[in-house]
């Protein structure tokens, strides 16, 4: 599972960055230790981190299962690259900018393609084994 390991590592580092930004935004006097404290900027950072946590684990699991079941490396790389680029674009747009429509749109589109592609491939490969 070397290909999945590569993308899992890269995605973990990006999740660390997104998580650290949220944590640091909550440190200091008058800053909210929970929630967003009414700050639109902190709300975007929280959603960038949470959105990552909502999508990445399942898609990464699907990619790993596909790699274990013999999906060609180029296809595993394709799914992993779509997920990584999609999450970088989406996370950057939410956590680092005020309103990057392109980053959010392109990021979620790539994430959805990776999710749909990995899901369909898992289903097809699973049906072949019945």
C-alpha positions in Angstrom: 0.0 0.0 0.0 2.8 2.4 -0.8 0.7 4.7 -2.9 -2.0 5.1 -0.3 0.7 5.7 2.4 2.1 8.5 0.3 -1.2 10.3 0.1 -2.2 9.5 3.7 1.1 11.1 4.9 0.6 14.2 2.7 -3.0 14.6 3.8 -2.1 14.2 7.5 0.4 17.0 7.2 -2.2 19.3 5.6 -4.7 18.3 8.3 -2.1 19.3 10.9 -1.8 22.7 9.3 -5.6 23.3 9.2 -5.9 22.1 12.8 -3.0 24.2 14.1 -4.6 27.3 12.5 -7.8 26.7 14.4 -6.0 26.0 17.7 -3.8 29.1 17.4 -6.8 31.3 16.6 -8.3 30.2 19.9 -5.3 31.1 22.1 -5.2 34.3 24.0 -7.3 36.6 26.0 -10.8 37.2 24.7 -10.5 34.4 22.1 -13.1 31.6 22.1 -11.9 28.3 23.5 -15.0 26.7 21.9 -17.0 27.6 18.8 -16.2 30.5 16.6 -17.0 33.4 19.0 -18.9 35.1 16.2 -15.8 35.5 14.1 -16.4 34.8 10.4 -12.7 34.1 9.9 -12.5 31.6 12.6 -15.8 30.0 11.4 -14.2 29.5 7.9 -11.1 28.0 9.5 -13.2 25.6 11.6 -15.2 24.6 8.6 -12.1 24.0 6.5 -10.7 21.6 9.2 -14.1 19.9 9.8 -14.8 19.5 6.1 -11.5 17.8 5.7 -12.3 15.5 8.6 -15.7 14.7 7.1 -14.4 13.5 3.7 -10.8 12.4 3.8 -11.0 9.3 6.1 -13.6 7.5 4.0 -12.1 8.3 0.7 -8.6 7.4 1.9 -10.0 4.1 3.2 -11.6 3.3 -0.2 -8.4 4.2 -2.0 -6.4 1.9 0.3 -8.9 -1.0 -0.2 -8.6 -0.5 -4.0 -4.9 -0.6 -3.8 -5.0 -3.8 -1.7 -7.3 -5.4 -4.2 -5.0 -4.8 -7.1 -6.1 -1.5 -8.7 -3.3 -0.4 -11.0 -0.9 2.1 -9.4 -1.7 4.8 -11.9 -5.3 4.6 -11.0 -4.6 4.7 -7.3 -2.3 7.7 -7.9 -5.1 9.4 -9.9 -7.6 9.0 -7.0 -5.0 10.1 -4.4 -3.9 13.1 -6.4 -7.5 14.2 -7.0 -8.2 13.9 -3.2 -5.0 15.7 -2.2 -5.3 18.6 -4.7 -9.0 18.9 -3.9 -8.4 19.1 -0.2 -5.5 21.5 -0.6 -7.6 23.9 -2.8 -10.7 23.6 -0.5 -8.8 23.9 2.7 -6.7 26.9 1.5 -9.8 28.6 0.2 -11.7 28.3 3.5 -8.9 28.6 6.0 -6.5 31.1 4.4 -8.8 33.4 2.2 -11.9 35.5 2.7 -13.8 34.2 -0.3 -12.0 32.0 -2.9 -14.9 30.7 -4.9 -12.5 28.9 -7.3 -10.7 27.1 -4.5 -13.8 25.9 -2.8 -15.6 24.9 -6.1 -12.6 23.2 -7.7 -11.6 21.6 -4.3 -15.0 20.1 -3.7 -15.4 19.0 -7.3 -12.1 17.1 -7.2 -13.1 15.6 -3.8 -16.5 14.5 -5.2 -14.9 12.9 -8.2 -12.4 11.0 -6.0 -15.3 9.9 -3.7 -17.5 8.8 -6.6 -14.7 7.1 -8.5 -13.4 5.2 -5.5 -16.9 4.2 -4.4 -17.9 2.9 -7.9 -14.6 1.1 -8.3 -15.0 -0.6 -4.9 -18.5 -1.6 -5.7 -17.4 -3.1 -9.1 -14.4 -4.9 -7.7 -16.6 -6.2 -4.8 -19.2 -7.5 -7.2 -16.5 -9.3 -9.3 -15.5 -11.3 -6.2 -19.1 -12.6 -5.5 
